[in-house]
Amino acid sequence: MSLYDEIGGKIAVDAAVNILYTRLLNDKKTSHFFAGMEVAKQRMKMRLFLTYALGGAAEYNGKDLRSSHAHLNLTDKDFDNVGGHIKATLEELSVPGHLVDKILTVVETTRDDVLNRAASAA
């Protein structure tokens, strides 16, 4: 069973994205990244990406993480802040801790792409 199915599929992802974007838009550390963006479109993109990343879709045809975040000049601190919002969102939705940990592990695999840097040495 995929993480997508384990957390409740489409309904859970939709709820998580809605809560996450409310958090991000209300946080002064992240809200400026969305200035001038069509937030409804961003939410849709995030739903599609999360569905894929959590195993709910076989492929993802959206823009790659590097090019979609390159213009933002994000830092590790920014990435960690968003990760904290993701964790808080999942906890608010009562996602079991072991699944939160698995999801955050998936999120962590995107760090180098989101921050547009060479892959970290493992």
Backbone hydrogen bonds, N-H to C=O, Kabsch-Sander energy under -0.5 kcal/mol:
donor,donor_aa,acceptor,acceptor_aa,energy
4,Y,54,L,-2.7
6,E,2,S,-2.6
7,I,3,L,-2.2
8,G,4,Y,-0.6
8,G,5,D,-0.8
9,G,4,Y,-3.0
11,I,8,G,-0.6
12,A,8,G,-0.7
13,V,9,G,-2.5
14,D,10,K,-2.9
15,A,11,I,-2.1
16,A,12,A,-2.7
17,V,13,V,-2.7
18,N,14,D,-2.2
19,I,15,A,-2.3
20,L,16,A,-3.1
21,Y,17,V,-2.6
22,T,18,N,-1.6
23,R,19,I,-2.3
24,L,20,L,-2.9
25,L,21,Y,-2.5
26,N,22,T,-1.3
27,D,23,R,-0.6
27,D,24,L,-0.6
28,K,26,N,-0.6
30,T,27,D,-1.6
31,S,27,D,-3.2
33,F,30,T,-1.6
34,F,31,S,-1.7
35,A,32,H,-1.2
37,M,34,F,-2.1
39,V,37,M,-1.1
41,K,38,E,-0.6
42,Q,38,E,-1.9
43,R,39,V,-2.7
44,M,40,A,-1.8
45,K,41,K,-2.3
46,M,42,Q,-2.5
47,R,43,R,-2.4
48,L,44,M,-2.3
49,F,45,K,-2.6
50,L,46,M,-3.0
51,T,47,R,-2.3
52,Y,48,L,-1.8
53,A,49,F,-3.4
54,L,50,L,-2.3
55,G,52,Y,-1.9
56,G,51,T,-3.4
57,A,51,T,-0.7
68,S,64,D,-2.1
69,H,65,L,-1.2
69,H,66,R,-0.6
70,A,66,R,-1.4
72,L,69,H,-1.9
73,N,69,H,-0.5
73,N,70,A,-1.1
79,F,75,T,-2.4
80,D,76,D,-3.0
81,N,77,K,-2.2
82,V,78,D,-2.4
83,G,79,F,-2.6
84,G,80,D,-2.2
85,H,81,N,-1.7
86,I,82,V,-2.5
87,K,83,G,-2.6
88,A,84,G,-2.5
89,T,85,H,-2.3
90,L,86,I,-2.5
91,E,87,K,-2.5
92,E,88,A,-2.4
93,L,89,T,-1.6
94,S,91,E,-1.7
95,V,90,L,-2.5
99,L,96,P,-1.0
100,V,96,P,-2.1
101,D,97,G,-2.5
102,K,98,H,-1.6
103,I,99,L,-2.6
104,L,100,V,-2.7
105,T,101,D,-1.7
106,V,102,K,-1.8
107,V,103,I,-2.6
108,E,104,L,-2.3
109,T,105,T,-1.1
109,T,106,V,-0.6
110,T,107,V,-2.1
111,R,108,E,-1.6
114,V,110,T,-2.9
115,L,111,R,-2.6
116,N,113,D,-0.9
117,R,112,D,-2.4
